[in-house]
Amino acid sequence: MRFSKNKYHKDIIDQKLNNLNKKIKCSFEFFPPKNIDLEEKLFSSVIKLNELKPFFFSVTYGANSGEREKTYKIVKKIHEKTGVITAPHLTCVDSSPIELEKIAKFYWKNGIRSIFALRGDSNNTDHSHRMYAYDLVMLLKKIANFDISVAAYPEVHPESPNAQLDILNLKKKIDAGANRAITQFFFNTESYLRFRDNCIKNNINVEIVPGILPIYNFEQLKRFAKMTNVKIPSWMFEIFDKLTDDVMSQKIIGASIIIDIIKSLSEEGVKNFHFYTLNQSDIVYSICRLFGF
């Protein structure tokens, strides 16, 4: 019974894919692994996704110096293995401008020309001297002509009081010199399209790249959504609540949902997509290949 159900789901996906003829460009995000075994799995994913000739890779990190060093090591190793532009995430919380200038100069000297500039989260309750992402963008551009990506939030940043202030904060980052914005993940395409329209109305004239989170496990997804203020549509709860113990079906239905999102946005003129891979490649690779990439 399970086999026939999963095959039915696969047939649905295949039917959708027959209608897809637009080629898209992808970029992929990874995080530094915690041990050697996980590092091997990460680079297995990197090598696999490199077959798709991505626009760039990015690598996240925490706020302390040890994590920064780990990110730098992974960034250099990915670039050496693939030749693909690889951008380290850089946050400015709990760091002084002098420290950040030192990091930026180090990156530039060592051939890193692209950075994902973020504010980041802090445990420090004293915000009187806090830097923000637009401060970091300005600092980076003063050091060198980095290619800079910044974050955007179609469903509003968790700390923002309203959508318009969110847009104004994004505009500050773009006016400071950011080259593109990459969104938080979402599942309502109308949220992204409204956000993109609002950006245009506010003279934000850079590409707003949609961030795509593959659905590996619905319980995991709910945790991510709660942390990031992302709304999961009620119809998704109805579907996945019936698949609680069926991991394979969750992945197949999840892939179908992501395919629909990408197809819908592609028809609205979106050409580039940024995947939050969680250091996995199978579903992401399949989706991108099935789009003719």
MARSE-431236 format. One record per residue (C-alpha): residue in three letters; residue number from 1; x, y, z. Coordinates in Angstrom, 1 decimal, decimal comma. Layout:
% residues N
ALA:NUM:X:Y:Z
...
This chain:
% residues 293
MET:1:0,0:0,0:0,0
ARG:2:2,8:2,4:0,9
PHE:3:4,6:1,8:-2,4
SER:4:1,5:2,5:-4,5
LYS:5:0,7:5,7:-2,5
ASN:6:4,3:7,0:-3,0
LYS:7:4,2:6,1:-6,6
TYR:8:1,0:8,0:-7,0
HIS:9:2,6:11,1:-5,4
LYS:10:5,6:10,7:-7,8
ASP:11:3,2:10,6:-10,8
ILE:12:1,6:13,9:-9,7
ILE:13:5,1:15,5:-9,6
ASP:14:6,0:14,1:-13,0
GLN:15:2,9:15,5:-14,5
LYS:16:3,7:18,9:-13,2
LEU:17:7,3:18,7:-14,4
ASN:18:6,1:18,0:-18,0
ASN:19:4,8:21,5:-18,1
LEU:20:8,0:23,2:-17,0
ASN:21:10,3:24,6:-19,6
LYS:22:11,9:27,6:-18,0
LYS:23:15,5:27,4:-17,0
ILE:24:16,3:28,9:-13,6
LYS:25:19,5:29,8:-11,8
CYS:26:20,1:28,6:-8,3
SER:27:22,3:29,4:-5,3
PHE:28:22,7:27,2:-2,3
GLU:29:23,3:27,9:1,4
PHE:30:25,2:25,6:3,8
PHE:31:26,2:25,7:7,4
PRO:32:29,6:24,7:9,0
PRO:33:29,4:21,0:10,1
LYS:34:30,1:20,1:13,7
ASN:35:32,4:17,1:13,1
ILE:36:34,4:15,2:10,4
ASP:37:31,6:12,9:9,5
LEU:38:29,1:15,7:8,9
GLU:39:31,8:17,6:7,0
GLU:40:32,1:14,6:4,6
LYS:41:28,3:14,7:4,1
LEU:42:28,4:18,4:3,5
PHE:43:31,0:18,2:0,8
SER:44:29,2:15,3:-0,8
SER:45:26,2:17,7:-1,1
VAL:46:28,5:20,5:-2,4
ILE:47:29,9:18,3:-5,1
LYS:48:26,5:17,1:-6,2
LEU:49:24,9:20,6:-6,3
ASN:50:28,0:21,9:-8,1
GLU:51:26,8:19,9:-11,1
LEU:52:24,0:22,4:-11,4
LYS:53:26,5:25,2:-12,1
PRO:54:25,2:27,5:-9,3
PHE:55:25,3:31,2:-9,3
PHE:56:27,0:31,1:-5,9
PHE:57:27,2:29,2:-2,6
SER:58:26,9:30,8:0,8
VAL:59:28,0:29,6:4,3
THR:60:26,4:30,7:7,6
TYR:61:28,1:31,1:10,9
GLY:62:27,6:32,1:14,5
ALA:63:28,7:35,3:16,2
ASN:64:31,9:34,1:17,9
SER:65:35,4:34,1:16,4
GLY:66:35,6:30,3:16,5
GLU:67:32,6:30,0:14,2
ARG:68:33,9:32,7:11,9
GLU:69:37,1:30,7:11,5
LYS:70:35,1:27,6:10,7
THR:71:33,1:29,4:8,2
TYR:72:36,2:30,8:6,5
LYS:73:37,7:27,3:6,3
ILE:74:34,5:25,9:4,7
VAL:75:34,2:28,8:2,3
LYS:76:37,8:28,4:1,1
LYS:77:37,4:24,6:0,8
ILE:78:34,2:24,9:-1,2
HIS:79:35,7:27,4:-3,6
GLU:80:38,9:25,4:-4,0
LYS:81:36,9:22,2:-4,8
THR:82:34,3:23,8:-7,1
GLY:83:35,6:27,2:-8,4
VAL:84:32,2:28,6:-7,6
ILE:85:31,9:32,0:-5,9
THR:86:31,3:31,3:-2,2
ALA:87:30,1:34,0:0,2
PRO:88:30,6:33,8:3,9
HIS:89:27,8:35,2:6,1
LEU:90:29,1:38,1:8,2
THR:91:27,1:39,5:11,2
CYS:92:27,9:42,6:13,1
VAL:93:26,3:42,0:16,5
ASP:94:28,8:41,8:19,4
SER:95:31,6:43,1:17,1
SER:96:33,2:46,5:16,9
PRO:97:33,7:48,3:13,6
ILE:98:37,5:47,8:14,0
GLU:99:37,0:44,0:14,3
LEU:100:34,7:44,0:11,3
GLU:101:37,2:46,0:9,2
LYS:102:39,9:43,6:10,1
ILE:103:37,7:40,6:9,0
ALA:104:36,7:42,4:5,7
LYS:105:40,3:43,2:4,8
PHE:106:41,3:39,6:5,6
TYR:107:38,5:38,3:3,3
TRP:108:39,4:40,6:0,5
LYS:109:43,1:39,9:0,7
ASN:110:42,3:36,2:0,6
GLY:111:40,2:36,4:-2,5
ILE:112:36,7:36,5:-1,0
ARG:113:34,8:39,1:-3,0
SER:114:31,2:38,2:-2,0
ILE:115:29,6:38,5:1,5
PHE:116:26,1:37,9:2,9
ALA:117:25,8:40,9:5,3
LEU:118:23,5:40,4:8,3
ARG:119:22,9:42,0:11,7
GLY:120:22,6:38,6:13,5
ASP:121:21,2:37,8:16,9
SER:122:22,8:38,8:20,2
ASN:123:22,5:37,8:23,8
ASN:124:23,7:41,2:24,8
THR:125:20,8:43,2:26,2
ASP:126:22,6:46,6:25,8
HIS:127:21,6:47,8:22,4
SER:128:22,9:51,4:22,8
HIS:129:25,9:50,8:20,5
ARG:130:24,4:48,0:18,3
MET:131:25,3:48,0:14,6
TYR:132:22,7:47,1:12,0
ALA:133:23,0:45,4:8,6
TYR:134:23,1:48,7:6,7
ASP:135:26,0:49,8:8,9
LEU:136:27,8:46,6:8,0
VAL:137:27,1:47,2:4,3
MET:138:28,5:50,7:4,4
LEU:139:31,6:49,5:6,3
LEU:140:32,2:46,7:3,7
LYS:141:31,8:49,1:0,8
LYS:142:34,3:51,5:2,3
ILE:143:36,9:48,6:2,6
ALA:144:36,4:47,3:-1,0
ASN:145:33,9:46,8:-3,7
PHE:146:32,4:43,6:-2,3
ASP:147:29,4:42,0:-3,9
ILE:148:26,9:42,0:-1,0
SER:149:23,7:40,1:-0,4
VAL:150:21,3:41,1:2,4
ALA:151:18,3:39,6:4,0
ALA:152:14,6:40,5:3,2
TYR:153:11,4:39,4:4,9
PRO:154:8,2:39,0:2,8
GLU:155:6,2:38,2:6,0
VAL:156:8,0:40,8:8,2
HIS:157:11,0:40,4:10,4
PRO:158:10,1:38,9:13,8
GLU:159:11,3:42,1:15,5
SER:160:9,7:44,6:13,1
PRO:161:6,5:46,4:14,2
ASN:162:5,1:46,6:10,7
ALA:163:5,8:45,8:7,0
GLN:164:6,5:49,4:6,0
LEU:165:9,3:49,8:8,5
ASP:166:10,7:46,5:7,3
ILE:167:10,7:47,9:3,7
LEU:168:12,4:51,1:4,9
ASN:169:15,1:49,1:6,6
LEU:170:15,7:47,0:3,5
LYS:171:16,0:50,3:1,5
LYS:172:18,7:51,5:3,9
LYS:173:20,7:48,4:3,1
ILE:174:20,3:48,7:-0,6
ASP:175:21,1:52,5:-0,6
ALA:176:24,2:51,6:1,5
GLY:177:25,4:49,5:-1,5
ALA:178:23,9:46,0:-1,2
ASN:179:23,7:44,3:-4,6
ARG:180:20,7:42,0:-4,0
ALA:181:18,3:40,9:-1,3
ILE:182:17,6:37,2:-0,5
THR:183:14,3:36,5:1,3
GLN:184:13,4:34,4:4,3
PHE:185:11,7:31,2:3,2
PHE:186:7,9:31,4:2,7
PHE:187:5,1:29,1:1,4
ASN:188:2,6:31,7:0,3
THR:189:3,7:33,0:-3,1
GLU:190:1,4:36,0:-2,8
SER:191:3,5:37,2:0,2
TYR:192:6,6:37,3:-1,9
LEU:193:4,9:39,0:-4,9
ARG:194:3,3:41,7:-2,7
PHE:195:6,6:42,2:-1,0
ARG:196:8,4:42,5:-4,4
ASP:197:5,7:45,0:-5,6
ASN:198:6,2:47,0:-2,4
CYS:199:10,0:47,1:-3,0
ILE:200:9,4:48,5:-6,4
LYS:201:7,0:51,2:-5,1
ASN:202:9,7:52,2:-2,6
ASN:203:12,5:52,5:-5,2
ILE:204:14,3:49,3:-4,2
ASN:205:15,7:48,5:-7,5
VAL:206:17,7:45,3:-6,9
GLU:207:16,8:41,7:-7,5
ILE:208:14,7:40,2:-4,7
VAL:209:15,8:36,6:-4,7
PRO:210:13,3:34,2:-3,1
GLY:211:14,7:31,9:-0,4
ILE:212:13,4:28,4:-0,7
LEU:213:13,4:25,9:2,1
PRO:214:12,9:22,2:1,1
ILE:215:10,5:20,3:3,3
TYR:216:12,3:17,3:4,7
ASN:217:10,3:16,9:7,9
PHE:218:7,1:18,9:8,8
GLU:219:7,8:19,0:12,6
GLN:220:11,2:20,5:11,8
LEU:221:9,6:22,9:9,4
LYS:222:7,1:24,1:12,1
ARG:223:10,0:24,8:14,5
PHE:224:11,8:26,9:11,8
ALA:225:8,6:28,8:11,0
LYS:226:8,0:29,6:14,6
MET:227:11,5:31,0:15,0
THR:228:11,3:33,1:11,9
ASN:229:7,7:34,4:11,9
VAL:230:6,9:32,5:8,7
LYS:231:3,3:31,5:8,2
ILE:232:2,5:27,9:7,2
PRO:233:-0,8:27,8:5,3
SER:234:-3,6:25,8:6,9
TRP:235:-3,9:23,5:3,9
MET:236:-0,3:22,4:4,6
PHE:237:-1,2:21,4:8,1
GLU:238:-4,2:19,4:6,8
ILE:239:-1,9:17,5:4,3
PHE:240:1,0:16,8:6,7
ASP:241:-1,1:15,9:9,7
LYS:242:-2,2:12,8:7,7
LEU:243:1,5:11,9:7,0
THR:244:2,9:12,1:10,5
ASP:245:4,6:8,7:10,4
ASP:246:5,3:8,6:6,7
VAL:247:8,7:10,3:6,2
MET:248:8,9:9,4:2,5
SER:249:5,5:10,8:1,7
GLN:250:6,4:14,0:3,6
LYS:251:9,4:14,4:1,3
ILE:252:7,5:13,7:-1,9
ILE:253:4,6:16,0:-1,0
GLY:254:7,0:18,6:0,2
ALA:255:8,9:18,4:-3,1
SER:256:5,6:18,9:-5,0
ILE:257:4,8:22,0:-2,9
ILE:258:8,3:23,5:-3,6
ILE:259:7,9:22,7:-7,3
ASP:260:4,6:24,6:-7,3
ILE:261:6,1:27,6:-5,6
ILE:262:9,0:27,8:-8,1
LYS:263:6,8:27,3:-11,1
SER:264:4,4:30,0:-9,9
LEU:265:7,2:32,5:-9,2
SER:266:9,0:31,6:-12,5
GLU:267:5,8:32,5:-14,4
GLU:268:5,9:35,9:-12,6
GLY:269:9,4:36,5:-13,9
VAL:270:11,6:35,2:-11,1
LYS:271:14,8:33,7:-12,5
ASN:272:17,0:33,1:-9,5
PHE:273:16,3:31,0:-6,4
HIS:274:18,3:30,6:-3,2
PHE:275:18,0:27,2:-1,5
TYR:276:18,4:26,7:2,2
THR:277:19,8:23,2:1,8
LEU:278:20,4:22,2:5,5
ASN:279:23,5:20,6:4,0
GLN:280:21,5:18,1:2,1
SER:281:21,4:17,7:-1,7
ASP:282:19,0:15,0:-2,8
ILE:283:15,6:16,9:-2,9
VAL:284:17,2:20,2:-4,0
TYR:285:19,2:18,5:-6,7
SER:286:16,2:16,7:-8,1
ILE:287:14,0:19,8:-8,1
CYS:288:16,5:21,9:-9,9
ARG:289:17,3:19,2:-12,5
LEU:290:13,6:18,6:-13,1
PHE:291:13,3:22,3:-13,9
GLY:292:15,7:21,7:-16,8
PHE:293:18,7:23,2:-14,9
